[in-house]
Amino acid sequence: MRAPLLLACLGALGLGAPALGCARPSPSQSAGSDDAGPDPAVGHAGPIGLSTATARSDAAAASFEEAKAPPTEEEAAPTPMPRFVPIVPNPSLKSKLPCPPGTTLSALDTSLHCRLIHPKNSFRAGEGPALSFHANGKLRSQGQDADGQETGHWWFFGDDGALDYEVDYVEGEYDGLYVSYFPNGTRRVEHHEKRGKLDGVARTWDEHGALSTWSLYEGGRLVRTKYFR
């Protein structure tokens, strides 16, 4: 499983703006990977070998402007997200997941998930709800597996229990909406991905909830960015 290839991150352009749309790698990526590390602000590992010069060339046709007026209501409005509902009450490593028929509960050192009883491929046996936990026992992630890969909406939490980010998966890849949060719970970044590329509107906010940037991507290409003071 690989993190999506992200293009035209503003941080790579040296523009001094928040790095936009670089989301976190999949939780199943190896911690010892040789890939470029994730941007601690918003996640995804940067594309391997993407030089600043290349990034500038990729974004050469993009429009950058400092807004002279406050953002419109449409520009500033965060995309609604599904409400988090625990799969089981008070989740812990002792929880019993509601595994679908044909699967059984599998408990590892820091995770719980449902596995097919008779999988065709033992590496693709995950099927149904899945939970993982921090070393202190706090919930780290919640979501669903299908054919051994993340699918649908997943939530990720810090070891203090606060929501860190949430993201949509299709066949183990980010595909849909990604949203990250500041420690105080306000929204930090949101962007849309389509088949591993940024596509659509992306926004960043400051810790007080004020919109910082509004951007538009098409097929991984940055088209336009507005900065708000």
C-alpha positions as CSV (number, residue, x, y, z in Angstrom):
1,M,0.0,0.0,0.0
2,R,1.4,3.4,-0.9
3,A,0.7,7.0,0.1
4,P,-0.9,8.9,-2.8
5,L,1.4,11.0,-5.0
6,L,0.8,14.6,-4.2
7,L,1.7,17.4,-6.5
8,A,2.2,21.2,-6.1
9,C,2.3,21.4,-2.3
10,L,2.7,25.0,-1.5
11,G,5.4,24.4,1.1
12,A,7.6,22.9,-1.6
13,L,7.2,26.0,-3.6
14,G,8.9,28.2,-1.0
15,L,6.0,30.6,-0.9
16,G,5.9,30.8,2.8
17,A,2.3,29.6,2.9
18,P,1.1,26.6,4.9
19,A,1.9,23.3,3.0
20,L,-1.4,22.5,1.5
21,G,-2.8,19.1,0.7
22,C,0.2,17.0,1.9
23,A,-1.8,14.5,4.0
24,R,-0.6,11.6,6.2
25,P,0.5,8.3,4.8
26,S,-1.6,5.2,5.3
27,P,-1.4,3.7,8.8
28,S,-0.1,0.5,7.3
29,Q,3.0,2.1,5.8
30,S,6.2,0.9,7.4
31,A,7.7,3.2,9.9
32,G,11.1,2.2,8.5
33,S,10.2,3.2,4.9
34,D,12.7,5.0,2.8
35,D,10.0,7.3,1.5
36,A,10.1,11.0,2.3
37,G,8.7,11.7,5.8
38,P,5.3,13.2,6.3
39,D,4.8,16.9,6.8
40,P,4.0,17.1,10.6
41,A,1.5,19.9,9.8
42,V,-0.8,18.0,7.5
43,G,0.5,14.6,6.8
44,H,1.2,12.8,3.4
45,A,4.7,11.9,2.7
46,G,6.0,14.1,-0.1
47,P,6.7,12.6,-3.5
48,I,10.1,11.0,-3.7
49,G,12.6,13.1,-5.7
50,L,10.3,16.1,-6.2
51,S,12.7,19.0,-6.3
52,T,11.8,22.5,-5.5
53,A,12.6,23.4,-9.2
54,T,10.2,20.7,-10.4
55,A,7.5,21.9,-8.0
56,R,7.9,25.5,-9.2
57,S,7.6,24.3,-12.8
58,D,4.5,22.2,-12.0
59,A,2.8,25.2,-10.5
60,A,4.1,27.8,-13.0
61,A,0.6,28.3,-14.5
62,A,-1.1,28.5,-11.2
63,S,-2.7,31.8,-10.0
64,F,-1.6,33.1,-6.5
65,E,-3.3,36.1,-5.0
66,E,-3.6,37.9,-1.7
67,A,-7.3,38.5,-1.1
68,K,-8.2,42.1,-0.6
69,A,-11.5,41.2,1.0
70,P,-12.6,38.6,3.7
71,P,-13.4,35.2,2.3
72,T,-17.0,34.6,1.2
73,E,-19.2,32.3,3.1
74,E,-18.8,29.6,0.5
75,E,-15.0,29.9,0.6
76,A,-14.8,29.7,4.4
77,A,-17.4,27.0,4.9
78,P,-15.8,23.7,6.1
79,T,-17.1,20.5,4.4
80,P,-19.5,18.6,6.7
81,M,-18.0,15.4,8.1
82,P,-19.7,12.2,9.4
83,R,-20.1,12.1,13.2
84,F,-17.8,9.7,15.0
85,V,-19.7,6.9,16.6
86,P,-17.7,4.2,18.4
87,I,-18.0,0.7,16.9
88,V,-18.2,-0.6,20.4
89,P,-18.8,1.2,23.8
90,N,-15.6,2.2,25.5
91,P,-13.3,0.6,22.9
92,S,-10.3,-1.3,24.3
93,L,-8.2,-4.4,23.4
94,K,-10.7,-6.4,25.3
95,S,-13.6,-5.3,23.1
96,K,-15.6,-7.8,21.1
97,L,-16.1,-6.4,17.6
98,P,-19.3,-7.1,15.7
99,C,-17.6,-9.2,13.0
100,P,-19.6,-10.1,9.9
101,P,-20.6,-13.7,9.1
102,G,-17.7,-15.7,7.8
103,T,-15.1,-13.8,9.9
104,T,-13.6,-14.1,13.3
105,L,-12.1,-11.6,15.7
106,S,-8.3,-11.3,15.5
107,A,-6.5,-9.5,18.4
108,L,-2.9,-8.3,18.0
109,D,-0.7,-6.4,20.5
110,T,-2.2,-3.0,19.5
111,S,-5.1,-3.7,17.3
112,L,-8.4,-5.6,16.8
113,H,-9.9,-6.6,13.5
114,C,-12.1,-9.2,11.8
115,R,-10.5,-11.8,9.5
116,L,-12.1,-14.1,7.0
117,I,-12.2,-17.7,8.4
118,H,-11.2,-19.1,5.0
119,P,-9.4,-16.4,3.1
120,K,-8.1,-17.0,-0.4
121,N,-5.1,-14.8,0.4
122,S,-3.9,-14.6,4.0
123,F,-2.5,-11.1,3.3
124,R,-6.0,-9.9,2.3
125,A,-8.0,-11.5,5.1
126,G,-9.2,-8.3,6.9
127,E,-13.0,-7.9,6.5
128,G,-15.2,-5.7,8.7
129,P,-14.5,-3.3,11.6
130,A,-11.0,-2.6,12.7
131,L,-9.6,-0.7,15.7
132,S,-6.0,0.2,16.8
133,F,-4.7,1.6,20.0
134,H,-1.9,3.7,21.4
135,A,0.6,2.3,24.0
136,N,-1.5,4.0,26.7
137,G,-4.6,2.2,25.7
138,K,-6.3,5.2,24.0
139,L,-8.0,4.6,20.7
140,R,-5.7,5.4,17.7
141,S,-7.9,4.5,14.8
142,Q,-11.3,3.2,13.8
143,G,-12.6,2.1,10.4
144,Q,-13.5,-0.8,8.2
145,D,-11.5,-3.2,6.1
146,A,-12.6,-4.9,2.8
147,D,-10.5,-7.5,1.1
148,G,-7.7,-6.7,3.5
149,Q,-7.6,-3.0,2.8
150,E,-8.9,0.1,4.4
151,T,-12.3,1.2,3.0
152,G,-14.7,4.0,3.7
153,H,-14.3,6.6,6.4
154,W,-11.5,6.3,9.0
155,W,-10.8,8.3,12.1
156,F,-7.4,8.8,13.7
157,F,-6.8,10.1,17.3
158,G,-3.8,11.3,19.3
159,D,-2.7,9.5,22.5
160,D,-4.6,12.2,24.4
161,G,-7.8,11.0,22.8
162,A,-8.3,14.1,20.6
163,L,-9.2,13.7,17.0
164,D,-6.1,14.2,14.8
165,Y,-7.5,13.6,11.3
166,E,-10.1,11.7,9.3
167,V,-10.0,10.5,5.8
168,D,-11.9,8.5,3.1
169,Y,-10.3,5.3,1.7
170,V,-11.0,3.3,-1.4
171,E,-9.0,0.0,-1.7
172,G,-6.4,1.1,0.8
173,E,-5.7,4.5,-0.8
174,Y,-6.8,8.0,0.2
175,D,-9.8,8.8,-2.1
176,G,-12.2,11.4,-1.0
177,L,-12.0,14.0,1.8
178,Y,-9.1,14.4,4.2
179,V,-9.4,16.7,7.2
180,S,-6.9,17.4,10.0
181,Y,-7.4,19.3,13.3
182,F,-5.4,21.5,15.7
183,P,-5.0,20.2,19.3
184,N,-7.8,22.6,20.3
185,G,-10.2,20.8,18.0
186,T,-10.5,23.5,15.3
187,R,-10.1,22.4,11.7
188,R,-6.6,22.8,10.3
189,V,-6.6,21.4,6.7
190,E,-9.1,19.9,4.4
191,H,-8.7,18.7,0.8
192,H,-10.2,16.2,-1.7
193,E,-8.3,13.4,-3.4
194,K,-9.3,11.5,-6.5
195,R,-7.4,8.4,-7.4
196,G,-4.4,9.6,-5.3
197,K,-4.3,13.1,-6.6
198,L,-5.5,16.4,-5.2
199,D,-8.7,17.3,-6.9
200,G,-11.1,20.1,-6.0
201,V,-11.2,22.7,-3.3
202,A,-8.6,22.7,-0.5
203,R,-8.6,24.9,2.6
204,T,-6.4,25.8,5.6
205,W,-7.4,27.6,8.8
206,D,-5.5,29.1,11.7
207,E,-6.0,27.9,15.3
208,H,-8.8,30.4,15.8
209,G,-10.9,29.1,13.0
210,A,-10.1,31.9,10.5
211,L,-9.5,30.8,6.9
212,S,-5.9,31.1,5.8
213,T,-5.8,29.8,2.3
214,W,-8.3,28.6,-0.3
215,S,-7.0,26.6,-3.3
216,L,-8.3,24.8,-6.3
217,Y,-6.7,21.6,-7.7
218,E,-7.5,19.7,-10.9
219,G,-6.0,16.2,-11.3
220,G,-3.1,16.9,-9.0
221,R,-2.3,20.3,-10.5
222,L,-2.6,23.5,-8.5
223,V,-4.8,25.9,-10.4
224,R,-5.4,28.8,-8.0
225,T,-4.7,29.9,-4.4
226,K,-6.0,32.8,-2.4
227,Y,-4.3,34.0,0.8
228,F,-6.2,35.7,3.6
229,R,-4.6,37.9,6.3
